[in-house]
């Protein structure tokens, strides 16, 4: 009897949790329907991306008279990126900041957006989002029940974090480097002679501290936000990836919104992606100065050999023609 009672209580609790998670729309005190969206990222509470997401939430709430409520969950509070993405695909009222390389499982060509040295500068990367090529990718994503609200959330140029100087690709030979989970990131590290290693972002600090990994590659706001400068001696400014990321939610949930609110959510995502980008660019130099003061040595490298070493990635990924299309779209 006791076991039966425990079983019934467990079933009841599980049902209560499921009901709570499914309530992506309710009614407010005036009887108007309200819509709830939970947005997450793996970044720190004060990261420029998080600040941009919060500003987006405020603006959306104001413009919809409180009928679309967005809550922001930094530091993997909603779960890791892959897990939240799966929830979005299933139709849950969640969204995640994600690098386009991880969307390659659904639209393979999108991975090139985070390829090594694909763009010469931040402005060029931002301009590409407005091209017909990128618009076509977004349409394909919708077929997988994913809505890319905007892909202009710039997190910074990615550099190598090490405990020995890295001046050339040869210095990375055999070095276990924590990198993003996308195939293009893994291929890029291999092309540079490193050993790509998968590790949750939340575990990078302890991984470096305990020698689980020898190095990591990341953008300065994320490095500073996770205090990684406490466990590395050098940051080599290779700028091998310009990390522009997208804010992706469930297409099914998006379609529950009135058309007017759909437009507001898109507009605010784009506007605040640009706002977060401006903050990121401002903070990159500030974080660099603070980390230098803490004892980290920044190495300005000649990027030419790094670019030459990673040219093979475009061939191994089958992107020779795609890169030519992108170059054409950008007027190169």
C-alpha positions in Angstrom: 0.0 0.0 0.0 2.8 2.4 0.9 4.5 1.6 -2.5 1.3 2.3 -4.3 0.8 5.6 -2.5 4.4 6.7 -3.4 3.8 5.7 -7.1 0.6 7.7 -7.2 2.2 10.8 -5.7 5.1 10.5 -8.2 2.7 10.3 -11.2 0.7 13.3 -9.8 3.9 15.4 -9.4 5.1 14.5 -12.9 1.7 15.6 -14.3 1.9 18.9 -12.4 5.3 19.6 -13.9 4.2 18.8 -17.4 1.2 21.0 -17.1 3.4 23.9 -15.8 5.8 23.5 -18.7 3.0 23.5 -21.3 1.5 26.8 -20.2 3.1 29.0 -22.9 0.0 31.2 -23.0 -2.4 32.3 -20.3 -4.8 35.2 -19.7 -4.0 38.3 -17.7 -6.3 40.1 -15.2 -8.0 41.9 -18.0 -8.8 38.7 -19.8 -6.4 39.3 -22.7 -4.3 36.3 -23.8 -0.6 36.5 -22.9 2.3 34.6 -24.4 5.3 33.4 -22.5 8.8 32.8 -24.0 11.9 31.6 -22.2 15.2 32.5 -23.8 18.5 31.0 -22.7 22.2 31.2 -23.3 25.4 29.7 -21.9 26.9 33.1 -21.1 27.4 35.1 -18.0 24.7 37.3 -16.4 26.5 40.5 -17.4 27.6 39.3 -20.9 26.6 41.8 -23.6 24.5 39.1 -25.2 22.5 38.6 -22.0 22.1 42.4 -21.6 20.8 42.6 -25.2 18.3 39.8 -24.6 17.0 41.5 -21.5 16.6 44.8 -23.4 14.7 42.8 -26.1 12.4 41.4 -23.4 11.7 44.8 -22.0 10.9 46.3 -25.4 8.7 43.4 -26.5 6.7 43.6 -23.2 6.2 47.3 -23.7 5.2 47.2 -27.3 2.7 44.3 -26.8 1.2 45.9 -23.7 2.5 43.1 -21.5 0.9 40.4 -23.7 4.2 38.8 -24.8 6.4 38.1 -21.8 10.0 37.0 -22.3 12.2 35.7 -19.5 16.0 35.5 -20.0 18.0 32.6 -18.5 21.8 33.0 -18.8 24.5 30.6 -17.6 22.8 27.5 -19.0 19.9 27.8 -16.6 17.6 26.3 -19.2 20.0 23.5 -20.0 22.8 23.2 -22.5 22.4 24.6 -26.0 21.6 21.3 -27.7 19.0 20.4 -25.1 17.1 23.7 -25.4 17.2 23.5 -29.2 15.5 20.0 -29.0 12.8 21.5 -26.8 12.2 24.3 -29.3 11.9 21.7 -32.1 9.3 19.8 -30.1 7.2 23.0 -29.8 8.1 24.3 -26.4 8.1 28.0 -25.6 11.9 28.3 -25.4 14.7 29.7 -27.4 18.5 29.7 -27.4 21.4 31.8 -28.6 23.3 29.4 -30.9 26.2 29.5 -33.3 25.0 28.6 -36.8 27.5 25.8 -37.0 25.3 23.8 -34.6 22.3 24.4 -37.0 24.1 22.5 -39.7 22.3 19.3 -38.6 19.2 20.9 -40.2 20.7 23.2 -42.8 24.2 21.9 -43.6 25.3 25.0 -45.5 24.7 27.3 -42.5 27.9 26.0 -40.9 30.0 28.1 -43.2 28.9 31.2 -41.4 31.3 30.4 -38.6 34.0 29.0 -40.8 37.6 30.2 -40.3 38.4 33.6 -41.8 35.2 33.5 -44.0 34.8 37.2 -43.4 37.4 40.0 -43.3 35.7 42.1 -40.6 32.6 42.4 -38.4 30.7 44.6 -40.9 31.1 42.1 -43.7 29.8 39.3 -41.5 26.8 41.5 -40.5 26.1 42.3 -44.2 25.9 38.7 -45.2 22.9 38.1 -42.9 20.9 40.3 -45.3 21.7 38.3 -48.4 19.4 35.9 -50.4 21.7 33.0 -49.4 21.0 33.6 -45.7 17.3 34.1 -46.3 17.1 30.7 -48.0 18.7 29.0 -45.0 16.2 30.6 -42.7 13.3 29.2 -44.8 14.9 25.7 -44.6 15.1 26.0 -40.8 11.4 26.7 -40.6 10.8 23.3 -42.2 12.5 21.8 -39.1 10.2 23.8 -36.8 12.9 26.3 -36.0 12.5 30.1 -36.3 15.8 32.1 -36.6 14.6 35.4 -35.3 17.9 37.1 -36.1 21.5 36.0 -36.5 23.2 39.3 -35.7 24.2 38.6 -32.1 27.9 39.1 -32.3 29.9 37.6 -29.4 33.3 38.5 -30.5 36.4 37.3 -32.4 37.6 33.9 -31.0 41.2 33.5 -29.9 43.3 30.8 -28.3 43.7 30.6 -24.6 46.8 28.7 -23.5 49.5 28.2 -20.9 52.3 28.3 -23.4 52.8 30.9 -26.2 51.1 30.3 -29.5 52.5 32.3 -32.4 52.1 29.9 -35.3 49.9 26.8 -36.1 52.9 24.6 -35.3 52.6 25.7 -31.7 49.2 24.0 -31.6 50.4 20.6 -32.7 48.8 17.9 -30.4 47.3 20.6 -28.1 43.9 19.5 -26.8 41.7 22.5 -27.5 38.2 22.9 -26.3 36.1 24.2 -29.2 32.5 24.4 -30.3 30.6 21.2 -31.0 30.0 21.9 -34.7 31.9 19.9 -37.4 33.4 23.1 -38.9 34.9 24.1 -35.6 36.3 20.6 -35.1 37.7 20.5 -38.7 39.3 23.9 -38.2 41.1 22.8 -35.1 42.4 19.7 -36.8 43.6 21.8 -39.8 45.6 23.9 -37.3 47.2 20.7 -35.9 45.3 20.8 -32.6 43.2 18.0 -31.1 39.6 19.2 -30.9 38.0 18.4 -27.6 34.3 18.6 -26.6 33.5 20.0 -23.2 30.5 21.9 -21.9 31.3 25.6 -21.6 30.5 25.5 -17.9 33.3 22.9 -17.4 36.1 24.8 -19.3 37.4 26.6 -16.2 37.9 23.3 -14.2 39.1 21.5 -17.4 41.9 24.0 -17.8 42.7 24.1 -14.1 42.8 20.3 -13.9 44.6 19.6 -17.2 41.6 17.9 -18.8 42.2 20.2 -21.7 45.4 22.1 -22.7 43.7 25.1 -24.3 40.4 26.6 -25.3 39.3 29.0 -28.0 36.8 31.6 -27.3 35.7 35.3 -27.5 36.9 37.8 -24.9 33.5 38.6 -23.3 32.9 34.9 -22.6 36.5 34.4 -21.4 36.2 37.3 -19.0 32.6 36.3 -17.9 33.8 32.8 -17.0 37.0 34.1 -15.4 39.1 31.9 -17.6 41.9 34.5 -17.4 42.5 33.1 -13.9 43.6 29.7 -15.3 45.6 30.7 -18.5 48.7 32.7 -19.1 48.4 33.6 -22.7 45.7 34.7 -25.2 46.9 34.6 -28.9 44.8 37.0 -30.9 44.2 34.8 -34.0 40.6 35.9 -34.6 40.0 32.7 -36.5 36.2 32.8 -36.1 33.9 35.8 -36.0 31.2 34.5 -33.7 27.9 35.8 -34.9 25.1 33.8 -33.3 21.4 33.4 -33.9 18.4 33.6 -31.6 16.4 30.5 -32.4 12.9 29.6 -31.1 10.2 27.1 -32.0 8.4 27.9 -35.3 5.3 26.2 -33.9 5.3 28.5 -30.9 6.0 31.5 -33.0 2.9 30.8 -35.2 0.7 31.0 -32.0 1.5 34.7 -31.8 -0.8 37.2 -33.6 0.9 38.5 -36.8 1.4 41.9 -35.2 3.3 40.4 -32.3 5.4 38.1 -34.6 6.7 41.3 -36.3 7.5 43.0 -33.0 9.4 40.0 -31.8 11.5 39.8 -35.0 12.1 43.6 -35.0 13.2 43.6 -31.4 15.5 40.6 -31.9 17.2 42.3 -34.8 17.5 45.7 -33.0 18.8 44.2 -29.8 21.2 41.8 -31.6 22.8 45.0 -33.1 22.7 46.6 -29.6 24.4 43.6 -28.1 27.0 43.7 -30.9 27.8 47.3 -30.1 28.2 46.4 -26.4 30.5 43.5 -27.3 32.8 45.6 -29.5 33.0 48.2 -26.6 33.7 45.5 -24.0 36.3 43.6 -26.0 39.0 46.2 -25.4 37.8 46.8 -21.8 38.0 43.1 -20.9 41.4 42.8 -22.6 42.8 45.6 -20.5 41.5 44.1 -17.3 42.8 40.7 -18.1 46.2 42.1 -19.0 46.2 43.8 -15.6 45.5 40.4 -14.0 48.7 39.0 -15.6 47.5 37.5 -18.9 49.9 38.2 -21.9 48.1 38.9 -25.2 50.1 37.8 -28.2 49.5 39.6 -31.5 50.1 37.0 -34.1 50.6 37.1 -37.9 47.3 35.5 -39.0 48.5 34.7 -42.5 49.8 31.2 -41.6 46.6 30.5 -39.7 44.5 31.5 -42.7 46.6 29.3 -45.0 46.4 26.3 -42.7 42.6 26.5 -42.5 42.0 26.9 -46.3 41.8 23.1 -46.4 38.6 23.3 -44.3 36.6 24.6 -47.3 37.6 21.6 -49.4 37.0 19.0 -46.6 33.6 20.5 -45.9 32.7 20.6 -49.7 32.3 24.4 -49.6 34.4 25.6 -52.6 31.3 26.6 -54.6 29.4 27.9 -51.6 32.3 30.2 -50.6 32.3 31.5 -54.2 28.6 32.3 -53.9 29.2 34.1 -50.7 32.1 36.1 -52.1 29.8 37.1 -55.0 27.0 38.1 -52.7 29.4 40.4 -50.8 30.8 41.9 -54.0 34.3 40.4 -53.7 
